[in-house]
Amino acid sequence: MAIRMPRIIQARKILKQSLSNGSTTPASMDIPKGYFAIYVGEQEKKRFVVSVSLLSEPTFQELLHQAEEEFGYNHPMGGLTIPCSEDVFTDLASRLGAF
């Protein structure tokens, strides 16, 4: 199964933009190296901190594609936003060992 490098590169650009805002709030400082924060939810968004290894997973890349279609790259939360239910995301992330 091929890894779609453009989506990984696009996700990294989003992360760099959200991290380069100059914000040093406690929320941005509590992310360990090798992890990143994303917002998940259909209505109300919840913040998750997951491993960067998740970026190379085809299932997660599909979620990124859906997020791109729904939000483009102007995410309302200022970071990477995934428009799926929390239950679907936590099930996927736990199966992939992202937490």
CNS distance restraints for C-alpha pairs under 8 A (distance, minus, plus):
assign (resid   3 and name CA) (resid  56 and name CA) 6.54 0.50 0.50
assign (resid   3 and name CA) (resid  57 and name CA) 7.73 0.50 0.50
assign (resid   3 and name CA) (resid  58 and name CA) 6.88 0.50 0.50
assign (resid   4 and name CA) (resid   8 and name CA) 6.81 0.50 0.50
assign (resid   4 and name CA) (resid  58 and name CA) 7.93 0.50 0.50
assign (resid   4 and name CA) (resid  61 and name CA) 7.75 0.50 0.50
assign (resid   5 and name CA) (resid   9 and name CA) 6.08 0.50 0.50
assign (resid   6 and name CA) (resid  10 and name CA) 6.03 0.50 0.50
assign (resid   7 and name CA) (resid  11 and name CA) 6.06 0.50 0.50
assign (resid   7 and name CA) (resid  61 and name CA) 6.79 0.50 0.50
assign (resid   7 and name CA) (resid  64 and name CA) 7.45 0.50 0.50
assign (resid   7 and name CA) (resid  65 and name CA) 7.62 0.50 0.50
assign (resid   8 and name CA) (resid  12 and name CA) 6.21 0.50 0.50
assign (resid   8 and name CA) (resid  55 and name CA) 6.04 0.50 0.50
assign (resid   8 and name CA) (resid  56 and name CA) 6.92 0.50 0.50
assign (resid   8 and name CA) (resid  61 and name CA) 7.64 0.50 0.50
assign (resid   9 and name CA) (resid  13 and name CA) 6.27 0.50 0.50
assign (resid  10 and name CA) (resid  14 and name CA) 6.36 0.50 0.50
assign (resid  11 and name CA) (resid  15 and name CA) 6.26 0.50 0.50
assign (resid  11 and name CA) (resid  55 and name CA) 7.75 0.50 0.50
assign (resid  11 and name CA) (resid  64 and name CA) 7.79 0.50 0.50
assign (resid  11 and name CA) (resid  80 and name CA) 7.70 0.50 0.50
assign (resid  12 and name CA) (resid  16 and name CA) 6.09 0.50 0.50
assign (resid  13 and name CA) (resid  17 and name CA) 6.13 0.50 0.50
assign (resid  14 and name CA) (resid  18 and name CA) 6.18 0.50 0.50
assign (resid  14 and name CA) (resid  73 and name CA) 7.25 0.50 0.50
assign (resid  14 and name CA) (resid  79 and name CA) 6.93 0.50 0.50
assign (resid  14 and name CA) (resid  80 and name CA) 6.68 0.50 0.50
assign (resid  15 and name CA) (resid  19 and name CA) 6.01 0.50 0.50
assign (resid  15 and name CA) (resid  36 and name CA) 7.74 0.50 0.50
assign (resid  15 and name CA) (resid  79 and name CA) 6.74 0.50 0.50
assign (resid  15 and name CA) (resid  80 and name CA) 6.94 0.50 0.50
assign (resid  16 and name CA) (resid  20 and name CA) 5.80 0.50 0.50
assign (resid  17 and name CA) (resid  21 and name CA) 6.60 0.50 0.50
assign (resid  18 and name CA) (resid  78 and name CA) 6.17 0.50 0.50
assign (resid  18 and name CA) (resid  79 and name CA) 5.38 0.50 0.50
assign (resid  19 and name CA) (resid  23 and name CA) 7.19 0.50 0.50
assign (resid  19 and name CA) (resid  28 and name CA) 7.62 0.50 0.50
assign (resid  23 and name CA) (resid  28 and name CA) 7.10 0.50 0.50
assign (resid  24 and name CA) (resid  28 and name CA) 6.04 0.50 0.50
assign (resid  24 and name CA) (resid  29 and name CA) 6.38 0.50 0.50
assign (resid  25 and name CA) (resid  29 and name CA) 6.40 0.50 0.50
assign (resid  26 and name CA) (resid  30 and name CA) 6.18 0.50 0.50
assign (resid  27 and name CA) (resid  31 and name CA) 7.73 0.50 0.50
assign (resid  31 and name CA) (resid  35 and name CA) 6.30 0.50 0.50
assign (resid  31 and name CA) (resid  36 and name CA) 6.37 0.50 0.50
assign (resid  31 and name CA) (resid  37 and name CA) 7.19 0.50 0.50
assign (resid  31 and name CA) (resid  49 and name CA) 6.87 0.50 0.50
assign (resid  32 and name CA) (resid  36 and name CA) 7.85 0.50 0.50
assign (resid  34 and name CA) (resid  51 and name CA) 5.90 0.50 0.50
assign (resid  34 and name CA) (resid  52 and name CA) 5.66 0.50 0.50
assign (resid  35 and name CA) (resid  49 and name CA) 6.30 0.50 0.50
assign (resid  35 and name CA) (resid  50 and name CA) 5.22 0.50 0.50
assign (resid  35 and name CA) (resid  51 and name CA) 4.22 0.50 0.50
assign (resid  35 and name CA) (resid  52 and name CA) 5.15 0.50 0.50
assign (resid  36 and name CA) (resid  49 and name CA) 5.38 0.50 0.50
assign (resid  36 and name CA) (resid  50 and name CA) 5.59 0.50 0.50
assign (resid  36 and name CA) (resid  51 and name CA) 6.45 0.50 0.50
assign (resid  36 and name CA) (resid  52 and name CA) 6.43 0.50 0.50
assign (resid  37 and name CA) (resid  47 and name CA) 6.55 0.50 0.50
assign (resid  37 and name CA) (resid  48 and name CA) 5.49 0.50 0.50
assign (resid  37 and name CA) (resid  49 and name CA) 4.33 0.50 0.50
assign (resid  37 and name CA) (resid  50 and name CA) 6.40 0.50 0.50
assign (resid  37 and name CA) (resid  79 and name CA) 7.64 0.50 0.50
assign (resid  37 and name CA) (resid  80 and name CA) 7.44 0.50 0.50
assign (resid  38 and name CA) (resid  47 and name CA) 5.67 0.50 0.50
assign (resid  38 and name CA) (resid  48 and name CA) 5.39 0.50 0.50
assign (resid  38 and name CA) (resid  49 and name CA) 6.43 0.50 0.50
assign (resid  38 and name CA) (resid  50 and name CA) 7.67 0.50 0.50
assign (resid  38 and name CA) (resid  79 and name CA) 6.48 0.50 0.50
assign (resid  38 and name CA) (resid  80 and name CA) 5.01 0.50 0.50
assign (resid  38 and name CA) (resid  81 and name CA) 5.75 0.50 0.50
assign (resid  38 and name CA) (resid  82 and name CA) 7.28 0.50 0.50
assign (resid  39 and name CA) (resid  45 and name CA) 5.58 0.50 0.50
assign (resid  39 and name CA) (resid  46 and name CA) 5.30 0.50 0.50
assign (resid  39 and name CA) (resid  47 and name CA) 4.47 0.50 0.50
assign (resid  39 and name CA) (resid  48 and name CA) 6.22 0.50 0.50
assign (resid  39 and name CA) (resid  77 and name CA) 7.27 0.50 0.50
assign (resid  39 and name CA) (resid  79 and name CA) 7.26 0.50 0.50
assign (resid  39 and name CA) (resid  80 and name CA) 6.24 0.50 0.50
assign (resid  39 and name CA) (resid  81 and name CA) 4.61 0.50 0.50
assign (resid  39 and name CA) (resid  82 and name CA) 6.11 0.50 0.50
assign (resid  40 and name CA) (resid  45 and name CA) 5.12 0.50 0.50
assign (resid  40 and name CA) (resid  46 and name CA) 5.26 0.50 0.50
assign (resid  40 and name CA) (resid  47 and name CA) 6.42 0.50 0.50
assign (resid  40 and name CA) (resid  48 and name CA) 7.35 0.50 0.50
assign (resid  40 and name CA) (resid  81 and name CA) 5.87 0.50 0.50
assign (resid  40 and name CA) (resid  82 and name CA) 4.84 0.50 0.50
assign (resid  40 and name CA) (resid  83 and name CA) 6.08 0.50 0.50
assign (resid  40 and name CA) (resid  84 and name CA) 6.39 0.50 0.50
assign (resid  40 and name CA) (resid  85 and name CA) 6.99 0.50 0.50
assign (resid  40 and name CA) (resid  86 and name CA) 6.10 0.50 0.50
assign (resid  40 and name CA) (resid  89 and name CA) 7.39 0.50 0.50
assign (resid  41 and name CA) (resid  45 and name CA) 4.54 0.50 0.50
assign (resid  41 and name CA) (resid  46 and name CA) 6.30 0.50 0.50
assign (resid  41 and name CA) (resid  82 and name CA) 6.67 0.50 0.50
assign (resid  41 and name CA) (resid  83 and name CA) 5.42 0.50 0.50
assign (resid  41 and name CA) (resid  84 and name CA) 5.21 0.50 0.50
assign (resid  41 and name CA) (resid  85 and name CA) 4.94 0.50 0.50
assign (resid  41 and name CA) (resid  86 and name CA) 5.55 0.50 0.50
assign (resid  42 and name CA) (resid  83 and name CA) 5.17 0.50 0.50
assign (resid  42 and name CA) (resid  84 and name CA) 5.39 0.50 0.50
assign (resid  42 and name CA) (resid  85 and name CA) 5.70 0.50 0.50
assign (resid  46 and name CA) (resid  86 and name CA) 7.73 0.50 0.50
assign (resid  49 and name CA) (resid  99 and name CA) 7.08 0.50 0.50
assign (resid  50 and name CA) (resid  54 and name CA) 7.34 0.50 0.50
assign (resid  50 and name CA) (resid  93 and name CA) 7.96 0.50 0.50
assign (resid  50 and name CA) (resid  98 and name CA) 5.19 0.50 0.50
assign (resid  50 and name CA) (resid  99 and name CA) 5.08 0.50 0.50
assign (resid  51 and name CA) (resid  98 and name CA) 4.95 0.50 0.50
assign (resid  51 and name CA) (resid  99 and name CA) 6.30 0.50 0.50
assign (resid  52 and name CA) (resid  98 and name CA) 7.82 0.50 0.50
assign (resid  53 and name CA) (resid  57 and name CA) 7.42 0.50 0.50
assign (resid  53 and name CA) (resid  98 and name CA) 7.09 0.50 0.50
assign (resid  54 and name CA) (resid  60 and name CA) 6.57 0.50 0.50
assign (resid  54 and name CA) (resid  93 and name CA) 7.74 0.50 0.50
assign (resid  54 and name CA) (resid  96 and name CA) 7.28 0.50 0.50
assign (resid  54 and name CA) (resid  98 and name CA) 5.93 0.50 0.50
assign (resid  55 and name CA) (resid  60 and name CA) 6.56 0.50 0.50
assign (resid  55 and name CA) (resid  61 and name CA) 6.64 0.50 0.50
assign (resid  56 and name CA) (resid  60 and name CA) 7.60 0.50 0.50
assign (resid  56 and name CA) (resid  61 and name CA) 7.16 0.50 0.50
assign (resid  57 and name CA) (resid  61 and name CA) 6.18 0.50 0.50
assign (resid  57 and name CA) (resid  96 and name CA) 7.98 0.50 0.50
assign (resid  58 and name CA) (resid  62 and name CA) 6.28 0.50 0.50
assign (resid  59 and name CA) (resid  63 and name CA) 6.62 0.50 0.50
assign (resid  60 and name CA) (resid  64 and name CA) 6.28 0.50 0.50
assign (resid  61 and name CA) (resid  65 and name CA) 6.21 0.50 0.50
assign (resid  62 and name CA) (resid  66 and name CA) 6.32 0.50 0.50
assign (resid  63 and name CA) (resid  67 and name CA) 6.17 0.50 0.50
assign (resid  63 and name CA) (resid  82 and name CA) 6.59 0.50 0.50
assign (resid  63 and name CA) (resid  83 and name CA) 7.87 0.50 0.50
assign (resid  64 and name CA) (resid  68 and name CA) 6.11 0.50 0.50
assign (resid  64 and name CA) (resid  82 and name CA) 6.82 0.50 0.50
assign (resid  65 and name CA) (resid  69 and name CA) 6.31 0.50 0.50
assign (resid  66 and name CA) (resid  70 and name CA) 6.22 0.50 0.50
assign (resid  66 and name CA) (resid  82 and name CA) 7.75 0.50 0.50
assign (resid  66 and name CA) (resid  83 and name CA) 7.41 0.50 0.50
assign (resid  67 and name CA) (resid  71 and name CA) 5.71 0.50 0.50
assign (resid  67 and name CA) (resid  72 and name CA) 6.94 0.50 0.50
assign (resid  67 and name CA) (resid  81 and name CA) 6.64 0.50 0.50
assign (resid  67 and name CA) (resid  82 and name CA) 5.39 0.50 0.50
assign (resid  67 and name CA) (resid  83 and name CA) 5.97 0.50 0.50
assign (resid  68 and name CA) (resid  72 and name CA) 4.34 0.50 0.50
assign (resid  68 and name CA) (resid  73 and name CA) 6.39 0.50 0.50
assign (resid  70 and name CA) (resid  83 and name CA) 7.70 0.50 0.50
assign (resid  71 and name CA) (resid  75 and name CA) 5.88 0.50 0.50
assign (resid  71 and name CA) (resid  76 and name CA) 7.83 0.50 0.50
assign (resid  74 and name CA) (resid  78 and name CA) 7.56 0.50 0.50
assign (resid  75 and name CA) (resid  79 and name CA) 6.05 0.50 0.50
assign (resid  75 and name CA) (resid  80 and name CA) 6.50 0.50 0.50
assign (resid  75 and name CA) (resid  81 and name CA) 6.27 0.50 0.50
assign (resid  76 and name CA) (resid  81 and name CA) 7.77 0.50 0.50
assign (resid  77 and name CA) (resid  81 and name CA) 6.92 0.50 0.50
assign (resid  84 and name CA) (resid  88 and name CA) 6.74 0.50 0.50
assign (resid  84 and name CA) (resid  89 and name CA) 6.79 0.50 0.50
assign (resid  85 and name CA) (resid  89 and name CA) 6.42 0.50 0.50
assign (resid  86 and name CA) (resid  90 and name CA) 5.97 0.50 0.50
assign (resid  87 and name CA) (resid  91 and name CA) 6.04 0.50 0.50
assign (resid  88 and name CA) (resid  92 and name CA) 6.20 0.50 0.50
assign (resid  89 and name CA) (resid  93 and name CA) 5.95 0.50 0.50
assign (resid  90 and name CA) (resid  94 and name CA) 5.86 0.50 0.50
assign (resid  91 and name CA) (resid  95 and name CA) 6.23 0.50 0.50
assign (resid  92 and name CA) (resid  96 and name CA) 6.27 0.50 0.50
assign (resid  93 and name CA) (resid  97 and name CA) 6.01 0.50 0.50
assign (resid  93 and name CA) (resid  98 and name CA) 5.04 0.50 0.50
assign (resid  93 and name CA) (resid  99 and name CA) 6.72 0.50 0.50
assign (resid  94 and name CA) (resid  98 and name CA) 6.07 0.50 0.50
assign (resid  94 and name CA) (resid  99 and name CA) 6.49 0.50 0.50
